[in-house]
Amino acid sequence: MRPTMCLATRACGHPDVTIANLANHGWKSKMKMTVLKATSVRYFSSIDEDLFFAWIGRIRCIESYHGVGEELLIEIDADKVGPEELSELIALFLRYKVNLSQLAEFANGEQKTWLQEQNK
């Protein structure tokens, strides 16, 4: 029976590599990750909070999220941000009063200018 190879070993081919030290062995993720910050998001009820996280879970470019103090860090795969995903992010950020200017890097033209001017 052949031993199972861990995912880290498959990624770089070195048998002593673990997930935790992949970067030290020159392996880089192919995803372009961007971290967006939602600070002091205000929910008006427990259902409102549930809906916020359900909405986040449905946006395809969001890879993960986690809280640090009063901030929610939202990890975005920038390569997956298309017009539909950007529209959803803008709607979510408008609804929950999250700084929109962080989304400017995903936009073009007038939309980019408008986003850059938000929350200054």
C-alpha positions as a printed Julia matrix, in Angstrom:
120×3 Matrix{Float64}:
   0.0    0.0     0.0
   1.39   3.39   -1.04
   1.57   6.11    1.66
  -0.71   9.1     1.24
   1.09  12.28    0.22
   0.04  15.48    1.98
  -1.29  18.35   -0.12
   1.76  20.48    0.67
   4.07  17.79   -0.69
   1.95  17.55   -3.84
   2.17  21.32   -4.28
   5.96  21.57   -4.27
   7.22  17.98   -4.45
   9.34  18.1    -1.3
   8.46  15.39    1.26
   9.4   17.47    4.35
   7.14  20.41    3.49
   4.0   21.1     5.49
   1.14  23.44    4.68
   2.51  25.89    7.26
   5.92  26.25    5.6
   5.03  26.04    1.88
   6.01  29.68    1.29
   9.5   29.0     2.66
  10.0   26.44   -0.11
   9.17  28.85   -2.92
   5.57  27.75   -3.48
   3.19  30.61   -4.15
  -0.55  30.54   -4.57
  -1.8   31.22   -8.08
  -4.61  33.33   -6.66
  -4.23  37.09   -6.39
  -5.67  37.72   -2.94
  -6.92  41.06   -1.7
  -8.08  41.64    1.87
 -10.98  44.04    2.37
 -11.87  45.41    5.81
 -15.37  45.84    7.16
 -15.06  47.86   10.35
 -17.76  48.14   13.02
 -20.51  46.7    10.84
 -23.88  47.47   12.46
 -26.63  44.86   12.41
 -30.16  45.84   13.32
 -31.24  42.35   14.37
 -29.9   38.8    14.58
 -31.62  38.03   11.24
 -29.9   41.06    9.69
 -26.55  39.66   10.84
 -27.43  36.22    9.46
 -28.34  37.79    6.11
 -25.04  39.69    5.99
 -23.04  36.48    6.34
 -25.34  34.57    3.97
 -24.76  37.3     1.37
 -20.98  37.08    1.85
 -21.22  33.32    1.37
 -22.93  33.74   -2.0
 -20.38  36.09   -3.59
 -18.11  33.81   -5.64
 -14.92  35.87   -5.35
 -14.91  35.77   -1.53
 -12.55  33.0    -0.48
 -12.79  33.44    3.29
 -13.45  35.89    6.1
 -12.62  36.19    9.77
 -13.01  38.71   12.54
 -10.22  40.55   14.32
 -11.55  42.82   17.05
 -14.17  45.06   15.45
 -12.92  44.34   11.94
 -14.08  41.66    9.57
 -11.3   40.76    7.13
 -12.72  39.54    3.82
 -10.29  37.7     1.54
 -11.08  38.2    -2.15
  -9.66  36.24   -5.1
  -9.1   39.25   -7.37
  -9.05  37.02  -10.47
 -12.68  36.05   -9.79
 -14.0   39.62   -9.53
 -16.14  40.26  -12.59
 -18.97  42.76  -13.14
 -21.52  40.63  -11.27
 -19.26  40.09   -8.24
 -18.29  43.76   -8.13
 -21.95  44.74   -8.26
 -22.71  42.41   -5.32
 -19.76  43.76   -3.32
 -20.88  47.35   -3.94
 -24.46  46.52   -2.89
 -23.26  44.71    0.26
 -20.88  47.52    1.2
 -23.53  50.2     0.6
 -26.14  48.33    2.64
 -23.81  47.74    5.61
 -21.9   51.04    5.33
 -18.5   49.48    4.62
 -15.8   51.68    3.05
 -16.46  51.52   -0.71
 -13.14  53.03   -1.8
 -11.46  49.63   -1.22
 -13.39  48.28   -4.22
 -11.89  50.8    -6.69
  -9.1   48.42   -7.69
 -11.7   46.12   -9.26
 -13.46  48.84  -11.3
 -12.81  50.86  -14.47
 -13.65  54.33  -15.76
 -16.34  56.38  -14.06
 -17.18  53.58  -11.64
 -13.56  53.48  -10.45
 -13.51  57.26   -9.96
 -16.8   57.14   -8.06
 -15.56  54.35   -5.78
 -12.28  56.15   -5.1
 -14.2   59.23   -3.93
 -16.35  57.3    -1.45
 -15.72  57.37    2.31
 -12.92  59.96    2.15
